[in-house]
Amino acid sequence: MNLKKLFKENKQYISETLKQAKMYVKQGKLSPEDLNTLIELSPDPKYLGWLAKIWIAERPDIDDLRNNIEEYDVFAKRGKVLTKDINQFKTFKDLYNEVDQINKSGAGVSSKSLENEYDVIKDDNDLYIASPRTHEASRKLGLSKFSFRDCEGGGKDSAWCTTYKAPDHFNNYYYKNGVTFYYIRVLSEDIMNKLQIAFPKKYKSLEVVALAVLPDGRTDAYDGLDKQIPKAEINKFLKIIGY
C-alpha cells in the first residue's frame, strides 16, 4: 500500500468536502453560523459536505445529528458499518437506521464480573451519583438506576450512547480520551422544584444527567434525552444540586 498516496487522496477528499460546505454558504443555502456549528459537531472534517447537505434539506434535531454522526464515526473506525461512504446515505434517517441497527446488534457480550465496576459518589434522599469504570457497568447503570427514556412496548432505558449494547462509545471516551463519567439522578422533590424554576421548559429531562469530565477539566453534560446542556446551564445545574 502506498501510504503517501493514500494520505494525499484522503487529504484531498477532506479539502473537497469542506469546499462543498463553503460553496453552500456562498450560494446562500447555509449561513456561516450554521457552518461553524456543523464544523464543531463533526467528529471528522470529511463529513462536512454531507452534513451541510442534510442540514439544508432536512434540518434534523441538532443533538440527534451530533449523536448519530459521532456513533457512525466510531463504528466506521472499528470497521462495523455497512455503508462506508457516508455520501451513500440519502437522508438523515438512512444514517440513523444503520447506526441504530448496529447498536441493537450488541457488538460485545457483557461480563457479569464487570457490571459492578462503578463508584457510588453519593447515595442519599437527594441524589444518586455513580461513576462507571467499564462499559458493562455503564450499561447496567443505564438500564437500572438511570433508566429514563420510554421504550416501545413499555419499560424504560437510557438514551446515553455510553449505555448502549455496543461498547465502542464508552470505551472510546473512557479509555482512549480519558473521559470520566458521572451519572446523576435527582431523587429530591425539593431539588426538582428548584430545577423547575431555573429550567421551566426542560426540568423534567434533568432528573437524570450524565456529566463527562475531560482530562483538562472541561465538562460536558447531557440530559435524560441525551440533549447536550449548554455550558452556562451546567454550572447552574450543579449549583442547584449542591456541587
C-alpha positions in Angstrom: 0.0 0.0 0.0 1.3 3.5 -1.0 0.8 5.4 2.3 1.8 8.7 0.8 -0.7 8.3 -2.0 -3.4 7.3 0.5 -2.7 10.3 2.7 -2.7 12.6 -0.3 -6.1 11.2 -1.5 -7.7 11.4 1.9 -6.4 15.0 2.4 -7.8 15.9 -1.0 -11.2 14.3 -0.1 -11.3 16.3 3.2 -10.5 19.5 1.3 -13.2 18.8 -1.3 -15.9 18.1 1.3 -15.1 21.3 3.2 -15.1 23.2 -0.1 -18.5 21.8 -0.8 -19.8 23.1 2.5 -18.3 26.5 2.0 -19.9 26.6 -1.5 -23.4 26.3 0.1 -22.5 29.3 2.2 -21.6 31.3 -0.9 -24.9 30.3 -2.5 -26.8 31.5 0.5 -28.1 28.0 1.3 -26.1 27.7 4.5 -25.3 30.5 7.0 -21.8 31.0 8.3 -23.1 30.3 11.8 -24.6 27.0 10.7 -21.4 26.0 9.0 -19.5 26.7 12.3 -22.0 24.6 14.2 -21.5 21.7 11.8 -17.7 22.0 12.0 -17.9 21.8 15.8 -20.2 18.8 15.9 -18.5 16.8 13.1 -16.0 14.3 14.5 -14.1 14.4 11.2 -13.9 17.2 8.5 -14.6 14.6 5.8 -18.3 14.5 6.9 -18.9 18.3 6.4 -20.1 18.2 2.9 -22.7 15.5 3.7 -23.7 17.3 7.0 -24.2 20.6 5.2 -26.4 18.9 2.5 -28.5 17.1 5.1 -28.8 20.3 7.2 -30.1 22.3 4.3 -32.5 19.7 3.1 -33.9 18.4 6.5 -32.8 20.5 9.5 -32.7 17.5 11.8 -32.5 17.9 15.5 -29.0 19.2 16.2 -28.5 16.8 19.1 -29.7 13.8 17.1 -27.4 14.8 14.3 -24.4 15.1 16.6 -25.1 11.9 18.4 -25.6 9.8 15.3 -22.6 11.2 13.3 -20.4 10.5 16.3 -21.7 7.0 16.6 -21.3 6.4 12.9 -17.7 7.7 13.1 -16.9 5.3 16.0 -18.4 2.4 14.2 -16.7 3.3 10.9 -13.3 3.3 12.5 -14.0 -0.1 14.1 -15.0 -1.5 10.7 -18.6 -2.2 11.7 -20.5 -0.1 9.2 -22.1 -1.5 6.1 -22.1 1.9 4.4 -18.5 3.0 4.3 -19.1 6.1 2.2 -21.3 8.5 4.1 -22.5 10.2 0.9 -24.4 7.0 0.1 -26.9 8.0 2.8 -29.6 10.0 1.0 -31.3 11.1 4.2 -30.5 11.5 7.9 -33.0 8.7 8.6 -30.8 6.4 6.5 -27.8 7.1 8.7 -29.9 6.8 11.8 -31.3 3.4 10.8 -27.8 1.9 10.2 -26.4 3.3 13.5 -29.5 2.0 15.3 -29.2 -1.4 13.8 -25.5 -1.7 14.8 -26.4 -0.7 18.4 -29.2 -3.3 18.6 -26.9 -6.0 17.3 -25.0 -5.8 20.6 -21.3 -6.0 19.5 -19.7 -7.4 22.6 -21.2 -9.5 25.4 -21.5 -8.1 28.9 -19.5 -9.8 31.6 -21.2 -10.1 35.0 -17.9 -9.5 36.8 -17.5 -6.1 35.1 -21.1 -4.9 35.7 -20.3 -3.8 39.3 -17.2 -1.8 38.3 -18.5 1.6 39.3 -18.0 4.0 42.1 -21.0 5.3 44.1 -20.2 9.0 44.7 -23.4 9.9 46.6 -26.4 7.9 47.7 -29.0 9.6 49.9 -32.5 11.0 49.7 -31.4 13.9 47.4 -29.1 12.4 44.8 -27.7 9.2 43.5 -24.4 9.7 41.7 -22.3 6.9 40.2 -19.1 6.8 38.1 -18.7 3.7 35.8 -15.3 2.3 35.1 -16.4 -0.3 32.5 -18.8 -0.4 29.6 -20.6 -3.2 31.3 -21.1 -1.1 34.5 -22.2 1.8 32.4 -24.8 -0.3 30.6 -26.1 -1.8 33.8 -26.5 1.6 35.4 -28.2 3.0 32.3 -30.8 0.2 32.4 -31.4 0.4 36.2 -30.5 3.4 38.3 -30.6 5.9 35.4 -33.3 4.5 33.1 -35.4 7.4 31.9 -36.5 7.2 28.2 -39.7 5.3 27.4 -39.3 2.3 25.3 -41.6 0.9 22.6 -43.8 -1.7 24.2 -43.3 -0.4 27.7 -40.4 -0.1 30.1 -37.6 2.4 30.2 -33.9 2.6 29.2 -31.2 5.2 28.8 -30.7 7.5 25.8 -26.9 8.0 26.5 -24.7 6.3 23.9 -22.3 5.2 26.6 -25.0 2.8 27.9 -25.8 1.1 24.6 -25.2 -2.6 24.0 -22.2 -1.9 21.7 -19.2 -0.9 23.9 -17.5 1.3 21.4 -18.7 4.7 22.6 -17.9 4.2 26.3 -14.6 2.6 25.6 -13.6 5.3 23.1 -14.4 8.1 25.5 -13.1 6.4 28.7 -10.0 4.5 27.6 -8.9 6.4 24.5 -9.8 10.0 25.5 -9.6 9.8 29.3 -13.1 11.0 29.9 -14.6 10.3 33.4 -18.4 10.0 33.5 -20.6 10.9 36.5 -24.3 9.8 36.1 -26.6 11.9 38.3 -30.2 11.1 39.3 -32.2 13.7 41.3 -34.3 12.0 43.9 -35.4 15.0 46.0 -38.7 16.8 45.2 -37.2 20.0 46.6 -34.3 19.9 44.1 -36.7 19.1 41.3 -38.8 22.1 42.3 -35.7 24.3 42.1 -34.8 22.9 38.7 -38.3 23.7 37.5 -37.9 27.3 38.5 -34.5 27.5 36.8 -35.3 25.5 33.7 -39.2 25.6 33.3 -39.2 24.1 29.8 -36.9 21.2 30.3 -36.6 20.5 34.0 -38.1 17.0 33.7 -35.3 15.8 31.5 -32.8 17.0 34.1 -33.9 14.3 36.5 -31.0 12.3 35.1 -27.8 13.9 33.8 -24.6 12.5 32.5 -21.5 14.6 33.2 -18.4 14.0 31.0 -15.3 15.4 32.6 -12.3 15.7 30.2 -8.7 15.3 31.4 -8.1 19.0 31.2 -11.1 19.7 33.4 -13.6 20.8 30.8 -17.1 19.4 31.4 -19.8 18.4 29.0 -23.3 17.3 30.2 -26.3 15.6 28.7 -29.8 15.3 30.0 -32.1 12.3 30.2 -33.0 12.6 26.5 -29.3 12.9 25.5 -29.6 16.6 24.7 -26.4 18.5 25.3 -26.7 21.0 28.1 -25.2 24.4 27.3 -22.0 25.3 29.3 -23.7 28.1 31.2 -26.5 25.8 32.3 -24.2 23.1 33.5 -22.9 25.3 36.3 -26.4 26.4 37.2 -27.5 22.8 37.4 -24.5 21.8 39.5 -25.1 24.7 41.9 -28.7 23.7 42.4 -27.8 20.1 43.3 -25.1 21.3 45.6 -21.9 20.7 43.7 
